[in-house]
Amino acid sequence: MSEIRLTSEKKLRLFAGRGFPELADEVAAELGIPLTPTSAYDFANGEIFVRFEESVRGCDAFVIQSHTTPVNKQIMEQLIMVDALKRASAKRITVVAPFYGYARQDKKSRGREPITARLMADLFKTAGADRLMTVDLHTSQIQGFFDGPVDHLFALPMLANYVGSKVDRTRLTIVSPDSGRVRVAERWSDLLGGCPIAFIHKTRDPRIPNEATVGRVVGDVQGQTCVVIDDMIDTAGTITKAVDALFEAGAKDVIVAATHAVFSGAAIDRLKNSRASEVVITNTLPVSEDQKFDNLTVLSIAPLLARAIREVFEDGSVTSLFDGHS
């Protein structure tokens, strides 16, 4: 009778969708592994075909896809990749979505509205995902929508360290663009030596998307360098109105810092014409050449993603990566 040899050696495999291949290449380089060869194309009617060119049986699979424009296509492609891995007997499947699409609809503001952040979590679970990894969710409660482990990573330490290295911290104020981001502003303050916090009193009509009315500045910003923080910049309407409000309140300088550069509509023109001295973002979403401008700084999220992937693969601790204090 021939001997059957069992091996417990785990295999880390990284798979990339077509949403933002440059980021996937960066993550693979940080990990020191190649991306698994994948064949992906669109049928004439827009349907997506995906096939992996190597065996994935028994592997620890990480599927990275940025939910960039067109967002529905990128999400669907990632779902199809997860389904293909499940049917090819991957041992564990982790969805890596640096920017989690549909996160803004995380609760019902009025009747007959969807909760799409929960729908997204259900779709990934149904497709076969065991774990979810993302960066700076719109609200932390979304972690509870997915029935499984969620690694909620924070770009905050990286952004705060960069900003802190460029400014006089004794004249620094962290500004939340609305009352909902005050807790994040407090984390910024902790990392930067306890600098003061202010916030913008903002109102929004739920019937009009992407438009807010900026009210008064709550807090003393006279003569201060202000850092306006947010999770994303979409049309840049709110953030540029906040910059104007801060200068009107006596701020000496204003820097904008955000994780996700959605950059929809007139966002680039608004930011270019803004009085902010610098706009600091990460590359969770691609920034094309025609979207770049002189005072834009893009920090790479790849080292953080790679470190988290390695910790998950090695069954290590990722707490320091998602508690916002590493």
Phi and psi in degrees as a GROMACS rama.xvg file:
@    title "Ramachandran Plot"
@    xaxis  label "Phi"
@    yaxis  label "Psi"
@TYPE xy
-73.2633  148.048  SER-2
-81.0744  135.476  GLU-3
-100.281  120.272  ILE-4
-100.066  128.599  ARG-5
-103.421  140.629  LEU-6
-122.491  136.213  THR-7
-104.492  9.22472  SER-8
-66.644  125.817  GLU-9
-86.5785  149.636  LYS-10
-119.513  123.139  LYS-11
-90.6227  124.926  LEU-12
-126.663  134.182  ARG-13
-112.119  128.182  LEU-14
-120.818  139.404  PHE-15
-124.773  133.523  ALA-16
-80.02  -179.31  GLY-17
-91.4628  4.03236  ARG-18
-64.9603  -42.7922  GLY-19
-155.17  70.4414  PHE-20
-60.2027  -27.8147  PRO-21
-63.4532  -39.8779  GLU-22
-66.2326  -42.3697  LEU-23
-60.7394  -39.5353  ALA-24
-62.6594  -40.5368  ASP-25
-62.7798  -44.2217  GLU-26
-63.7302  -43.4341  VAL-27
-61.055  -40.9981  ALA-28
-64.7391  -39.8454  ALA-29
-62.9827  -37.4807  GLU-30
-80.8658  -18.6825  LEU-31
74.6148  28.1707  GLY-32
-130.308  155.674  ILE-33
-83.4397  155.241  PRO-34
-69.3013  140.537  LEU-35
-68.4796  128.177  THR-36
-57.6646  130.313  PRO-37
-134.241  136.675  THR-38
-102.153  122.127  SER-39
-141.373  133.728  ALA-40
-155.93  167.62  TYR-41
-103.951  136.984  ASP-42
-72.3146  168.029  PHE-43
-59.0613  -30.0793  ALA-44
-90.8163  5.72642  ASN-45
97.7283  -7.77126  GLY-46
-66.2643  152.566  GLU-47
-108.714  135.685  ILE-48
-114.2  134.981  PHE-49
-136.299  135.939  VAL-50
-147.095  135.57  ARG-51
-89.0243  137.285  PHE-52
-87.5061  -3.62669  GLU-53
-132.203  159.624  GLU-54
-63.6387  137.044  SER-55
-119.393  9.54072  VAL-56
-59.0166  127.742  ARG-57
76.7744  5.60494  GLY-58
-86.8112  161.919  CYS-59
-95.2412  102.808  ASP-60
-98.153  133.342  ALA-61
-120.577  118.268  PHE-62
-108.224  106.437  VAL-63
-100.298  129.665  ILE-64
-152.346  128.32  GLN-65
-88.242  129.385  SER-66
-83.7977  69.8388  HIS-67
-96.2694  178.348  THR-68
-68.7158  133.499  THR-69
-77.9985  117.566  PRO-70
-61.7968  -38.6691  VAL-71
-63.9863  -37.9718  ASN-72
-65.824  -43.2684  LYS-73
-65.6879  -39.8445  GLN-74
-65.6433  -44.8293  ILE-75
-62.0694  -41.1814  MET-76
-62.2102  -41.781  GLU-77
-65.0084  -40.4232  GLN-78
-61.0046  -42.0243  LEU-79
-65.916  -38.843  ILE-80
-63.3363  -41.885  MET-81
-63.1306  -43.6545  VAL-82
-61.2027  -41.99  ASP-83
-62.8094  -40.0551  ALA-84
-66.3689  -41.9376  LEU-85
-61.7225  -42.8809  LYS-86
-74.8956  -16.3539  ARG-87
-97.4212  11.5729  ALA-88
70.3343  35.2689  SER-89
-63.6596  144.051  ALA-90
-73.5087  -44.2633  LYS-91
-144.131  138.374  ARG-92
-121.827  120.562  ILE-93
-111.945  122.819  THR-94
-83.3478  120.858  VAL-95
-107.022  105.389  VAL-96
-120.359  90.8842  ALA-97
-53.0984  -39.6112  PRO-98
-117.068  118.528  PHE-99
-88.0331  110.28  TYR-100
-64.9878  151.864  GLY-101
64.7684  19.5689  TYR-102
-72.6605  -21.0442  ALA-103
-69.7364  -23.4439  ARG-104
-96.8909  75.9685  GLN-105
-104.2  0.959177  ASP-106
-161.067  165.813  LYS-107
-91.5419  117.42  LYS-108
-83.5942  -31.292  SER-109
-139.829  170.861  ARG-110
-66.0259  155.05  GLY-111
65.0976  27.9838  ARG-112
-107.233  152.101  GLU-113
-85.7872  165.083  PRO-114
-116.433  84.4979  ILE-115
-70.7369  -26.3293  THR-116
-61.9687  -36.953  ALA-117
-71.6246  -40.6104  ARG-118
-57.7541  -42.7958  LEU-119
-58.6578  -46.5216  MET-120
-61.2858  -41.7321  ALA-121
-64.3205  -39.8308  ASP-122
-62.1346  -45.4567  LEU-123
-65.7612  -38.6933  PHE-124
-64.7528  -44.278  LYS-125
-63.8041  -37.3425  THR-126
-66.3961  -26.0902  ALA-127
127.311  9.05627  GLY-128
-72.0161  136.235  ALA-129
-95.0924  -24.2541  ASP-130
-149.771  152.59  ARG-131
-126.386  134.932  LEU-132
-128.599  128.215  MET-133
-150.205  171  THR-134
-122.435  129.524  VAL-135
45.671  71.639  ASP-136
-61.3951  153.187  LEU-137
-59.4621  -39.5336  HIS-138
-141.654  144.035  THR-139
-66.09  -22.6812  SER-140
-62.1345  -20.2842  GLN-141
-61.0079  -25.5992  ILE-142
-55.8764  -33.8641  GLN-143
-77.3244  -9.00962  GLY-144
-77.3497  -23.4211  PHE-145
-95.8054  128.464  PHE-146
-85.3197  75.8054  ASP-147
164.245  179.433  GLY-148
-65.0582  138.633  PRO-149
-125.329  122.507  VAL-150
-97.0629  100.881  ASP-151
-95.4955  99.3388  HIS-152
-86.83  153.204  LEU-153
-117.75  130.597  PHE-154
-84.5056  -6.59937  ALA-155
-51.9871  -49.9609  LEU-156
-58.4984  -40.3592  PRO-157
-65.9815  -45.3825  MET-158
-65.3542  -43.477  LEU-159
-66.3795  -40.1673  ALA-160
-64.0971  -39.6303  ASN-161
-64.7434  -49.9932  TYR-162
-63.7394  -42.3625  VAL-163
-62.1707  -26.6308  GLY-164
-79.6491  -10.2319  SER-165
-110.956  -10.3324  LYS-166
-124.582  163.913  VAL-167
-80.6741  108.658  ASP-168
-67.3872  -18.2349  ARG-169
-74.9907  -16.5097  THR-170
-119.449  33.4325  ARG-171
-109.686  135.614  LEU-172
-128.952  131.332  THR-173
-90.5741  130.735  ILE-174
-119.89  123.099  VAL-175
-86.4165  133.071  SER-176
-70.6137  -12.2628  PRO-177
-157.428  173.281  ASP-178
-67.1571  -23.1891  SER-179
-70.7735  -16.5719  GLY-180
-103.979  10.6821  ARG-181
-62.5326  -38.3595  VAL-182
-61.1165  -39.8801  ARG-183
-66.7459  -39.6636  VAL-184
-60.3768  -36.3173  ALA-185
-64.4094  -36.8776  GLU-186
-66.305  -41.5568  ARG-187
-57.2796  -47.0895  TRP-188
-59.4377  -43.2536  SER-189
-59.2464  -42.9299  ASP-190
-71.259  -25.3243  LEU-191
-106.75  27.3028  LEU-192
84.2005  23.8956  GLY-193
78.6084  32.4268  GLY-194
-69.055  156.82  CYS-195
-66.8193  162.957  PRO-196
-124.978  143.499  ILE-197
-134.783  165.191  ALA-198
-145.898  160.491  PHE-199
-98.2803  126.642  ILE-200
-77.6201  115.614  HIS-201
-124.483  141.207  LYS-202
-119.209  151.477  THR-203
-143.564  136.591  ARG-204
-87.5045  114.216  ASP-205
-61.6278  -15.808  PRO-206
-83.5214  -13.0444  ARG-207
-117.081  107.882  ILE-208
-72.0973  152.288  PRO-209
59.0839  30.4328  ASN-210
-143.392  126.158  GLU-211
-131.203  153.979  ALA-212
-105.645  117.363  THR-213
-86.8594  127.211  VAL-214
-97.7044  -135.427  GLY-215
-90.132  160.872  ARG-216
-84.618  126.851  VAL-217
-102.001  108.746  VAL-218
126.832  158.873  GLY-219
-91.298  115.469  ASP-220
-118.765  8.91455  VAL-221
-57.8589  120.944  GLN-222
72.3591  8.14891  GLY-223
-95.3571  154.627  GLN-224
-88.3936  117.777  THR-225
-103.274  137.566  CYS-226
-114.243  110.667  VAL-227
-85.9532  121.179  VAL-228
-112.176  145.323  ILE-229
-158.092  165.577  ASP-230
-80.6035  -31.2901  ASP-231
-147.902  154.777  MET-232
-115.92  112.377  ILE-233
-96.9612  -86.541  ASP-234
-90.3632  -7.7946  THR-235
70.1261  8.81033  ALA-236
-65.1231  -49.1686  GLY-237
-63.0706  -46.0952  THR-238
-68.549  -38.6534  ILE-239
-73.2672  -31.9304  THR-240
-66.64  -36.4217  LYS-241
-64.4621  -40.5816  ALA-242
-60.5819  -46.8446  VAL-243
-60.6521  -42.7867  ASP-244
-62.5476  -37.3698  ALA-245
-68.2535  -42.4741  LEU-246
-64.5062  -38.8883  PHE-247
-64.1941  -27.5669  GLU-248
-87.6971  4.10931  ALA-249
102.122  11.0837  GLY-250
-63.5239  143.369  ALA-251
-80.4362  -39.3595  LYS-252
-151.792  153.718  ASP-253
-134.238  130.132  VAL-254
-116.585  140.124  ILE-255
-106.454  132.873  VAL-256
-133.249  125.479  ALA-257
-147.32  156.494  ALA-258
-83.7724  -50.2486  THR-259
-105.759  119.807  HIS-260
-95.06  83.3318  ALA-261
-71.0537  -42.3742  VAL-262
49.8008  65.8015  PHE-263
-96.7134  159.029  SER-264
53.2724  -125.689  GLY-265
-89.5918  18.9719  ALA-266
-55.4669  -46.8237  ALA-267
-64.1236  -44.8958  ILE-268
-61.4557  -41.7162  ASP-269
-63.2946  -42.5101  ARG-270
-69.6653  -39.6402  LEU-271
-60.8757  -39.769  LYS-272
-88.6997  -0.681441  ASN-273
-73.7062  157.908  SER-274
-85.3924  0.269053  ARG-275
-63.1306  135.812  ALA-276
-76.6868  -24.7686  SER-277
-155.781  144.231  GLU-278
-118.296  116.561  VAL-279
-110.014  124.764  VAL-280
-134.401  175.34  ILE-281
-114.194  172.521  THR-282
-100.331  42.3157  ASN-283
-64.1421  -25.9585  THR-284
-124.27  149.469  LEU-285
-68.5321  143.167  PRO-286
-117.626  111.665  VAL-287
-73.835  165.379  SER-288
-60.5034  -37.4183  GLU-289
-76.6303  -6.54602  ASP-290
-95.7416  -7.75254  GLN-291
-84.6702  146.942  LYS-292
-143.629  170.47  PHE-293
-56.5609  -42.8188  ASP-294
-99.9356  24.6764  ASN-295
-94.7937  130.25  LEU-296
-119.809  126.655  THR-297
-112.098  118.931  VAL-298
-98.6138  143.226  LEU-299
-84.8458  130.206  SER-300
-87.3923  -8.02108  ILE-301
-56.8542  -44.9925  ALA-302
-59.2744  -37.954  PRO-303
-66.7487  -44.9459  LEU-304
-62.8538  -43.7332  LEU-305
-63.0867  -41.6991  ALA-306
-64.491  -41.3411  ARG-307
-65.8664  -42.7464  ALA-308
-60.3848  -43.6049  ILE-309
-63.8668  -41.6476  ARG-310
-64.4031  -42.0549  GLU-311
-64.4427  -44.8931  VAL-312
-61.6883  -39.9658  PHE-313
-89.8512  10.1692  GLU-314
55.0474  37.8571  ASP-315
-90.0387  -164.672  GLY-316
-101.695  131.002  SER-317
-108.785  8.58159  VAL-318
-56.8745  -42.9766  THR-319
-66.0865  -17.61  SER-320
-89.8075  -21.2992  LEU-321
-120.482  11.8325  PHE-322
-93.2859  -2.64797  ASP-323
76.8069  12.3542  GLY-324
-127.488  9.46938  HIS-325
